[in-house]
Amino acid sequence: MSTGHVPRLLPWTTDDGRPCLLSGADEGGYVTKLADEMEAAQLGMGTDVLEHALKVLKDTKASHGELRYVGTRLAECLSDALRVAESRGMRLPVPDSEESAVSPTPAAETSA
């Protein structure tokens, strides 16, 4: 598998909303560690917001404002999680052409 040095999509944007990228040569550096910590915090907040949202959704007396608030927070957390997934996906090793030509045997055929 070839890894190459793909720039890392960072979990923040520029002041004008453009993506921030980090050179692949900085693996293990300060900015990489900061990005790792921020991604972990974003995913952790997503878990917390989801737990709160589930409680609000179970509350039959929740107001329109409460529902709108948790919906907005969930959208923000989903956006963060998708950005983390995109960043991590960009950094996955790309299979060599020979490896990608071999298709795995479906599970149903192997268990027979």
Biotite code that builds the C-alpha atoms (Angstrom):
import biotite.structure as struc

atoms = struc.array([
    struc.Atom([0.000, 0.000, 0.000], chain_id="A", res_id=1, res_name="MET", atom_name="CA", element="C"),
    struc.Atom([1.226, 3.456, -0.790], chain_id="A", res_id=2, res_name="SER", atom_name="CA", element="C"),
    struc.Atom([0.743, 6.177, 1.786], chain_id="A", res_id=3, res_name="THR", atom_name="CA", element="C"),
    struc.Atom([2.176, 9.300, 0.134], chain_id="A", res_id=4, res_name="GLY", atom_name="CA", element="C"),
    struc.Atom([2.085, 12.638, 1.881], chain_id="A", res_id=5, res_name="HIS", atom_name="CA", element="C"),
    struc.Atom([-1.444, 13.974, 1.580], chain_id="A", res_id=6, res_name="VAL", atom_name="CA", element="C"),
    struc.Atom([-2.121, 17.304, 3.295], chain_id="A", res_id=7, res_name="PRO", atom_name="CA", element="C"),
    struc.Atom([-4.234, 16.907, 6.422], chain_id="A", res_id=8, res_name="ARG", atom_name="CA", element="C"),
    struc.Atom([-7.587, 18.660, 6.566], chain_id="A", res_id=9, res_name="LEU", atom_name="CA", element="C"),
    struc.Atom([-7.575, 20.424, 9.924], chain_id="A", res_id=10, res_name="LEU", atom_name="CA", element="C"),
    struc.Atom([-10.663, 20.626, 12.173], chain_id="A", res_id=11, res_name="PRO", atom_name="CA", element="C"),
    struc.Atom([-10.865, 24.425, 11.822], chain_id="A", res_id=12, res_name="TRP", atom_name="CA", element="C"),
    struc.Atom([-11.163, 26.927, 8.993], chain_id="A", res_id=13, res_name="THR", atom_name="CA", element="C"),
    struc.Atom([-9.641, 30.282, 8.138], chain_id="A", res_id=14, res_name="THR", atom_name="CA", element="C"),
    struc.Atom([-11.376, 33.493, 9.216], chain_id="A", res_id=15, res_name="ASP", atom_name="CA", element="C"),
    struc.Atom([-13.163, 33.593, 5.867], chain_id="A", res_id=16, res_name="ASP", atom_name="CA", element="C"),
    struc.Atom([-14.325, 29.950, 6.102], chain_id="A", res_id=17, res_name="GLY", atom_name="CA", element="C"),
    struc.Atom([-11.782, 28.289, 3.819], chain_id="A", res_id=18, res_name="ARG", atom_name="CA", element="C"),
    struc.Atom([-10.335, 24.885, 4.790], chain_id="A", res_id=19, res_name="PRO", atom_name="CA", element="C"),
    struc.Atom([-7.003, 24.757, 6.610], chain_id="A", res_id=20, res_name="CYS", atom_name="CA", element="C"),
    struc.Atom([-4.566, 22.113, 5.434], chain_id="A", res_id=21, res_name="LEU", atom_name="CA", element="C"),
    struc.Atom([-1.382, 20.873, 7.061], chain_id="A", res_id=22, res_name="LEU", atom_name="CA", element="C"),
    struc.Atom([1.562, 19.500, 5.124], chain_id="A", res_id=23, res_name="SER", atom_name="CA", element="C"),
    struc.Atom([1.975, 15.746, 5.543], chain_id="A", res_id=24, res_name="GLY", atom_name="CA", element="C"),
    struc.Atom([5.567, 16.390, 6.574], chain_id="A", res_id=25, res_name="ALA", atom_name="CA", element="C"),
    struc.Atom([4.404, 17.641, 10.010], chain_id="A", res_id=26, res_name="ASP", atom_name="CA", element="C"),
    struc.Atom([3.261, 14.223, 11.277], chain_id="A", res_id=27, res_name="GLU", atom_name="CA", element="C"),
    struc.Atom([3.768, 14.151, 15.042], chain_id="A", res_id=28, res_name="GLY", atom_name="CA", element="C"),
    struc.Atom([4.339, 17.897, 15.300], chain_id="A", res_id=29, res_name="GLY", atom_name="CA", element="C"),
    struc.Atom([2.626, 20.466, 17.513], chain_id="A", res_id=30, res_name="TYR", atom_name="CA", element="C"),
    struc.Atom([-0.155, 21.344, 15.050], chain_id="A", res_id=31, res_name="VAL", atom_name="CA", element="C"),
    struc.Atom([-0.863, 17.666, 14.408], chain_id="A", res_id=32, res_name="THR", atom_name="CA", element="C"),
    struc.Atom([-1.235, 17.018, 18.144], chain_id="A", res_id=33, res_name="LYS", atom_name="CA", element="C"),
    struc.Atom([-3.435, 20.100, 18.508], chain_id="A", res_id=34, res_name="LEU", atom_name="CA", element="C"),
    struc.Atom([-5.641, 18.910, 15.633], chain_id="A", res_id=35, res_name="ALA", atom_name="CA", element="C"),
    struc.Atom([-5.871, 15.409, 17.169], chain_id="A", res_id=36, res_name="ASP", atom_name="CA", element="C"),
    struc.Atom([-6.950, 16.912, 20.501], chain_id="A", res_id=37, res_name="GLU", atom_name="CA", element="C"),
    struc.Atom([-9.511, 19.175, 18.844], chain_id="A", res_id=38, res_name="MET", atom_name="CA", element="C"),
    struc.Atom([-10.976, 16.291, 16.831], chain_id="A", res_id=39, res_name="GLU", atom_name="CA", element="C"),
    struc.Atom([-11.278, 14.219, 20.022], chain_id="A", res_id=40, res_name="ALA", atom_name="CA", element="C"),
    struc.Atom([-12.982, 17.137, 21.786], chain_id="A", res_id=41, res_name="ALA", atom_name="CA", element="C"),
    struc.Atom([-15.385, 17.643, 18.867], chain_id="A", res_id=42, res_name="GLN", atom_name="CA", element="C"),
    struc.Atom([-16.350, 13.963, 18.809], chain_id="A", res_id=43, res_name="LEU", atom_name="CA", element="C"),
    struc.Atom([-16.752, 13.959, 22.597], chain_id="A", res_id=44, res_name="GLY", atom_name="CA", element="C"),
    struc.Atom([-19.014, 17.012, 22.427], chain_id="A", res_id=45, res_name="MET", atom_name="CA", element="C"),
    struc.Atom([-21.017, 15.231, 19.742], chain_id="A", res_id=46, res_name="GLY", atom_name="CA", element="C"),
    struc.Atom([-21.628, 12.351, 22.138], chain_id="A", res_id=47, res_name="THR", atom_name="CA", element="C"),
    struc.Atom([-22.690, 14.747, 24.903], chain_id="A", res_id=48, res_name="ASP", atom_name="CA", element="C"),
    struc.Atom([-25.024, 16.698, 22.601], chain_id="A", res_id=49, res_name="VAL", atom_name="CA", element="C"),
    struc.Atom([-26.566, 13.467, 21.313], chain_id="A", res_id=50, res_name="LEU", atom_name="CA", element="C"),
    struc.Atom([-27.292, 12.293, 24.869], chain_id="A", res_id=51, res_name="GLU", atom_name="CA", element="C"),
    struc.Atom([-28.914, 15.649, 25.689], chain_id="A", res_id=52, res_name="HIS", atom_name="CA", element="C"),
    struc.Atom([-30.889, 15.672, 22.437], chain_id="A", res_id=53, res_name="ALA", atom_name="CA", element="C"),
    struc.Atom([-32.288, 12.203, 23.118], chain_id="A", res_id=54, res_name="LEU", atom_name="CA", element="C"),
    struc.Atom([-33.534, 13.388, 26.522], chain_id="A", res_id=55, res_name="LYS", atom_name="CA", element="C"),
    struc.Atom([-35.163, 16.474, 24.988], chain_id="A", res_id=56, res_name="VAL", atom_name="CA", element="C"),
    struc.Atom([-36.784, 14.399, 22.242], chain_id="A", res_id=57, res_name="LEU", atom_name="CA", element="C"),
    struc.Atom([-38.260, 12.009, 24.836], chain_id="A", res_id=58, res_name="LYS", atom_name="CA", element="C"),
    struc.Atom([-39.758, 14.958, 26.720], chain_id="A", res_id=59, res_name="ASP", atom_name="CA", element="C"),
    struc.Atom([-43.257, 15.402, 25.321], chain_id="A", res_id=60, res_name="THR", atom_name="CA", element="C"),
    struc.Atom([-43.382, 18.867, 26.899], chain_id="A", res_id=61, res_name="LYS", atom_name="CA", element="C"),
    struc.Atom([-40.191, 20.128, 25.206], chain_id="A", res_id=62, res_name="ALA", atom_name="CA", element="C"),
    struc.Atom([-40.756, 23.538, 23.674], chain_id="A", res_id=63, res_name="SER", atom_name="CA", element="C"),
    struc.Atom([-40.210, 24.490, 20.066], chain_id="A", res_id=64, res_name="HIS", atom_name="CA", element="C"),
    struc.Atom([-37.194, 26.528, 21.203], chain_id="A", res_id=65, res_name="GLY", atom_name="CA", element="C"),
    struc.Atom([-35.628, 23.554, 23.004], chain_id="A", res_id=66, res_name="GLU", atom_name="CA", element="C"),
    struc.Atom([-36.122, 21.310, 19.985], chain_id="A", res_id=67, res_name="LEU", atom_name="CA", element="C"),
    struc.Atom([-34.683, 23.940, 17.662], chain_id="A", res_id=68, res_name="ARG", atom_name="CA", element="C"),
    struc.Atom([-31.687, 24.392, 19.978], chain_id="A", res_id=69, res_name="TYR", atom_name="CA", element="C"),
    struc.Atom([-30.804, 20.690, 20.102], chain_id="A", res_id=70, res_name="VAL", atom_name="CA", element="C"),
    struc.Atom([-31.401, 20.371, 16.361], chain_id="A", res_id=71, res_name="GLY", atom_name="CA", element="C"),
    struc.Atom([-28.971, 23.208, 15.716], chain_id="A", res_id=72, res_name="THR", atom_name="CA", element="C"),
    struc.Atom([-26.360, 21.713, 18.058], chain_id="A", res_id=73, res_name="ARG", atom_name="CA", element="C"),
    struc.Atom([-26.779, 18.282, 16.432], chain_id="A", res_id=74, res_name="LEU", atom_name="CA", element="C"),
    struc.Atom([-26.227, 19.830, 12.987], chain_id="A", res_id=75, res_name="ALA", atom_name="CA", element="C"),
    struc.Atom([-23.041, 21.509, 14.231], chain_id="A", res_id=76, res_name="GLU", atom_name="CA", element="C"),
    struc.Atom([-21.773, 18.254, 15.732], chain_id="A", res_id=77, res_name="CYS", atom_name="CA", element="C"),
    struc.Atom([-22.599, 16.306, 12.576], chain_id="A", res_id=78, res_name="LEU", atom_name="CA", element="C"),
    struc.Atom([-20.685, 18.864, 10.524], chain_id="A", res_id=79, res_name="SER", atom_name="CA", element="C"),
    struc.Atom([-17.676, 18.464, 12.838], chain_id="A", res_id=80, res_name="ASP", atom_name="CA", element="C"),
    struc.Atom([-17.876, 14.652, 12.715], chain_id="A", res_id=81, res_name="ALA", atom_name="CA", element="C"),
    struc.Atom([-18.085, 14.632, 8.917], chain_id="A", res_id=82, res_name="LEU", atom_name="CA", element="C"),
    struc.Atom([-15.034, 16.897, 8.718], chain_id="A", res_id=83, res_name="ARG", atom_name="CA", element="C"),
    struc.Atom([-13.105, 14.544, 11.040], chain_id="A", res_id=84, res_name="VAL", atom_name="CA", element="C"),
    struc.Atom([-14.166, 11.565, 8.907], chain_id="A", res_id=85, res_name="ALA", atom_name="CA", element="C"),
    struc.Atom([-13.132, 13.343, 5.701], chain_id="A", res_id=86, res_name="GLU", atom_name="CA", element="C"),
    struc.Atom([-9.764, 14.285, 7.193], chain_id="A", res_id=87, res_name="SER", atom_name="CA", element="C"),
    struc.Atom([-9.082, 10.756, 8.394], chain_id="A", res_id=88, res_name="ARG", atom_name="CA", element="C"),
    struc.Atom([-10.303, 9.227, 5.146], chain_id="A", res_id=89, res_name="GLY", atom_name="CA", element="C"),
    struc.Atom([-7.933, 11.421, 3.137], chain_id="A", res_id=90, res_name="MET", atom_name="CA", element="C"),
    struc.Atom([-5.034, 10.024, 5.166], chain_id="A", res_id=91, res_name="ARG", atom_name="CA", element="C"),
    struc.Atom([-5.845, 6.335, 4.704], chain_id="A", res_id=92, res_name="LEU", atom_name="CA", element="C"),
    struc.Atom([-3.291, 4.433, 2.639], chain_id="A", res_id=93, res_name="PRO", atom_name="CA", element="C"),
    struc.Atom([-4.298, 3.866, -0.969], chain_id="A", res_id=94, res_name="VAL", atom_name="CA", element="C"),
    struc.Atom([-4.109, 0.200, -2.010], chain_id="A", res_id=95, res_name="PRO", atom_name="CA", element="C"),
    struc.Atom([-1.671, -0.633, -4.790], chain_id="A", res_id=96, res_name="ASP", atom_name="CA", element="C"),
    struc.Atom([-3.340, -1.518, -8.089], chain_id="A", res_id=97, res_name="SER", atom_name="CA", element="C"),
    struc.Atom([-2.628, -5.260, -7.671], chain_id="A", res_id=98, res_name="GLU", atom_name="CA", element="C"),
    struc.Atom([-4.238, -5.316, -4.225], chain_id="A", res_id=99, res_name="GLU", atom_name="CA", element="C"),
    struc.Atom([-7.317, -3.407, -5.369], chain_id="A", res_id=100, res_name="SER", atom_name="CA", element="C"),
    struc.Atom([-7.861, -5.820, -8.281], chain_id="A", res_id=101, res_name="ALA", atom_name="CA", element="C"),
    struc.Atom([-8.466, -8.706, -5.846], chain_id="A", res_id=102, res_name="VAL", atom_name="CA", element="C"),
    struc.Atom([-12.028, -8.636, -4.588], chain_id="A", res_id=103, res_name="SER", atom_name="CA", element="C"),
    struc.Atom([-12.806, -10.193, -1.202], chain_id="A", res_id=104, res_name="PRO", atom_name="CA", element="C"),
    struc.Atom([-15.011, -13.263, -1.062], chain_id="A", res_id=105, res_name="THR", atom_name="CA", element="C"),
    struc.Atom([-18.480, -12.418, 0.305], chain_id="A", res_id=106, res_name="PRO", atom_name="CA", element="C"),
    struc.Atom([-19.091, -13.711, 3.838], chain_id="A", res_id=107, res_name="ALA", atom_name="CA", element="C"),
    struc.Atom([-21.964, -15.930, 2.696], chain_id="A", res_id=108, res_name="ALA", atom_name="CA", element="C"),
    struc.Atom([-19.635, -17.908, 0.417], chain_id="A", res_id=109, res_name="GLU", atom_name="CA", element="C"),
    struc.Atom([-16.930, -18.380, 3.049], chain_id="A", res_id=110, res_name="THR", atom_name="CA", element="C"),
    struc.Atom([-19.299, -19.734, 5.690], chain_id="A", res_id=111, res_name="SER", atom_name="CA", element="C"),
    struc.Atom([-20.757, -22.423, 3.418], chain_id="A", res_id=112, res_name="ALA", atom_name="CA", element="C"),
])
